[in-house]
Amino acid sequence: MTLSETRLIDKPTIKKDFPFLDGTIFLDSAATSQMPVPVCESMSEHYRLGASNVHRGVYDWSVRATDKFECTRRKVAAFIGAQDERECIFTGGTTDALNLLAQTWGETNITAHDTVVVTSMEHHSNLLPWTQLAERKGANLIWWEVTDEGELDLDQLPEILAAQPKLVALTWVSNVLGTINPVEKLIPQLKEHGATVVLDGAQAVPHMPCDVTKLGADFLAFSAHKMLGPTGIGVLWGRAELLEEMPPCRFGGSMILSVRRDRVRWAEIPHKFEGGTPNISGVHGLGAAIDYLNSIGMDKVRKHEVELVTYAMEQLGQLDGLKVFGPQDPARRSGVISFEFRGIHPHDLATIIGREGVCARAGHHCCQPLMKNLGRQGTTRASFYIYNTREDVDVLVGALKKAGEVFKDVIL
């Protein structure tokens, strides 16, 4: 029985909603996922029916736009298990959310007497804001290392806890290795020792059920464009009591209660962090993307990817000279598979398979410290999502075989 026959994901619906994928094997969803037709229509509707700003007008167009905008905030809160929709701040994406956090909570709370922990598998977006903050403040910086199997070194955890870290920046799912970190077990231990935990959910929220209340993290960031939505829009979730204490860092319209010559009063959360005209159509697109994923069910999304990655690992494992990085157990990884093949440079390999209609990523994937740990300049990465099938894996394997023929004289 093929994956499409298991009916985890309805293949005819997927084909209808992603018509532009016909003839193209898109395996780069970890960078940016594709948008289904309903998401595109939701965004265009904002302009087709009359564009207006939000929170500023009392005429019908503005009221409609504002209602839809705030409806999406409620959808986001429900989607990630937040207890209070005010805890969900719209940002320009994961990178923007984490930089906002470093400029507000970080600048206010980190001092030269504190310890900051980052893992060596972090995307630069959840690495550089904190390493730069630690350098600027003179704080102690600890790197949480990765094992040869591509998982967090849990033997280092006692050392980290003993350091009483003020902040731990932790990716839920690695965008290179596909590793799913055991955050539900780690976060309570880190918080017991006084840490504020910042969770990068960019590769997790689109692919598995999320409940921030159960996880117990302090902050979570993710992007719409990795979960069937548009680019330029994301979310920073934070515990209300922390957000209320944080100062704003972007000043302009909509983020104030009153401005006087001698005093300014900021708006309540989340609005004090959303100064200026937001990406309104992007927020609408995010809402539609959440609706689309909910119509499938995040449990099914996760199960689909586990079955697909299981098949992909089996097929790729039959190719001589191919090495997959990260956990070998599909249940411990996401739909991301980074690999090297017969010593072929990742960019050359991606170019050759691209000529066969396979869209995959090559490079360091914004994780240069991790690449140094792996002893590689980069990898080729295939990342799967709801619109991928076993047939896509077969095409990938066939393309890799052709690449092997092209570079058959490469010395391994």
C-alpha positions, -999 to +999 in steps of 0.1 A: +000+000+000+014+034-010+013+064+013-014+080-008-036+050-003-034+053+035-056+084+032-037+102+059-037+132+035-063+133+008-042+133-024-070+146-048-076+176-026-039+183-023-035+182-061-064+206-065-051+230-039-015+230-051-019+229-090+014+245-096+032+215-081+022+193-111+054+180-126+076+196-098+089+177-068+092+203-042+115+192-013+124+226+002+095+232+026+119+237+056+129+269+038+095+280+026+064+259+021+040+263-008+006+281-003-026+263-012-053+281-033-075+289-002-046+308+014-039+328-018-076+336-021-078+348+015-050+372+010-062+386-024-097+391-009-083+418+013-074+438-018-103+427-040-130+437-016-114+470-006-081+473+013-081+492+046-059+496+076-068+479+109-077+493+143-081+528+129-113+531+110-150+528+118-162+523+082-171+489+069-139+480+051-118+488+081-141+470+105-140+439+083-102+440+080-098+444+118-123+416+126-105+392+104-071+404+117-081+397+153-099+365+144-065+352+132-050+361+165-076+339+182-069+311+157-032+314+164-037+312+202-059+281+198-035+265+173-006+267+197-025+261+229-021+296+243-045+305+271-047+342+262-048+356+227-031+388+239+000+367+243+003+363+205+022+391+188+023+394+150+059+399+137+077+398+104+086+362+110+107+340+133+138+361+128+119+393+135+103+378+166+135+367+181+153+400+175+123+418+190+127+396+221+164+402+224+159+439+221+132+440+248+133+412+273+170+406+266+182+442+270+161+446+302+170+413+319+205+401+309+235+415+328+272+408+331+265+385+360+242+362+340+247+330+319+232+326+285+229+291+269+226+284+231+228+251+214+252+244+185+222+233+163+205+266+164+195+284+133+213+318+131+180+334+139+179+319+174+217+321+178+230+355+168+205+377+187+217+359+219+254+356+213+255+393+203+235+402+234+258+382+256+288+399+241+273+433+245+263+427+281+294+408+291+274+378+300+288+343+302+279+322+271+277+284+272+273+263+241+251+232+245+268+207+222+254+180+198+263+143+198+277+125+168+241+111+163+229+147+159+210+150+192+215+174+221+242+161+245+221+153+275+253+144+295+260+182+294+227+190+311+240+188+347+267+214+338+241+237+322+218+234+352+247+240+376+254+273+358+219+286+367+214+301+333+192+332+330+183+323+294+183+292+273+177+295+235+165+261+222+153+249+189+124+225+191+133+209+157+166+213+139+163+227+104+194+207+093+193+174+112+156+170+116+162+163+153+132+167+175+146+178+208+128+165+240+117+199+250+087+187+270+113+170+294+140+196+292+120+228+298+107+219+333+143+211+344+157+243+330+130+264+346+135+248+379+170+262+378+158+297+370+161+297+332+139+317+309+134+294+279+131+307+243+118+281+219+124+283+182+093+267+168+098+275+131+103+238+121+080+224+147+047+243+148+040+236+111+045+199+115+032+186+148+007+194+175+018+223+198+006+232+233+027+260+248+008+257+281+018+220+285+054+227+272+059+254+298+083+275+277+084+313+283+086+323+246+079+307+212+086+320+178+074+307+144+067+318+108+037+316+085+058+308+054+068+274+068+032+264+074+014+270+041+012+308+047+029+338+032+063+353+038+068+384+060+045+373+088+052+354+120+043+351+157+060+357+189+042+341+218+051+349+253+037+345+288+015+375+295+033+385+327+066+386+309+052+406+279+036+431+302+069+439+318+088+442+285+093+477+270+083+483+233+112+487+208+093+500+177+075+532+181+047+547+160+010+544+154-013+519+172+012+511+200+003+539+224-026+549+246-016+585+247+013+608+238+020+641+256+050+663+256+061+651+289+048+615+290+039+585+269+015+557+279+019+525+259-009+503+247-017+470+263-003+438+250-001+427+222-005+461+206+024+478+222+047+456+202+028+461+169+036+497+160+028+509+125+007+494+097+010+456+099+011+430+072-026+427+071-030+404+041-002+383+055-021+379+088-052+369+068-031+344+049-018+329+082-054+325+094-063+307+063-032+284+066-042+275+101-077+267+089-062+245+062-040+226+086-068+222+111-090+207+084-063+180+080-054+176+117-019+181+131-018+145+143-023+134+107+003+159+094+028+144+118+019+108+110+021+115+073+056+128+076+068+100+098+056+074+073+071+094+044+105+099+061+106+062+071+102+053+034+127+080+023+153+068+048+149+032+036+153+042-001+182+066+004+199+040+025+201+017-005+223+042-024+261+035-020+280+065-007+250+083+007+252+095+043+222+109+062+229+133+091+209+133+123+189+106+141+184+074+122+151+067+139+123+084+118+102+088+149+129+111+164+131+134+135+110+157+114+104+157+077+139+171+071+167+149+057+202+163+052+227+142+034+259+140+014+264+117-016+297+103-029+317+134-021+297+156-046+295+192-036+260+200-022+255+228-047+265+206-077+242+178-064+213+202-060+219+215-095+218+181-111+187+168-093+171+202-100+174+194-137+153+164-129+125+185-114+136+180-078+137+212-057+161+207-028+183+230-007+221+230-006+244+249+017+250+255+054+213+262+060+220+292+083+237+269+108+274+274+103+285+264+139+266+231+134+283+225+100+317+230+117+307+203+142+298+180+114+330+187+096+312+199+065+308+231+046+273+222+038+248+195+030+220+187+005+186+189+022+153+174+013+124+185+034+089+170+031+054+183+038+018+175+034+019+177-004+047+151-008+043+114-015+063+082-018+064+089-056+083+121-048+109+101-029+113+077-058+119+106-082+145+120-057+163+087-056+163+084-093+177+119-097+204+111-072+214+080-092+217+102-123+239+126-104+260+097-094+265+089-130+274+125-139+300+125-111+311+089-113+347+098-115+346+118-082+370+102-057+351+093-025 
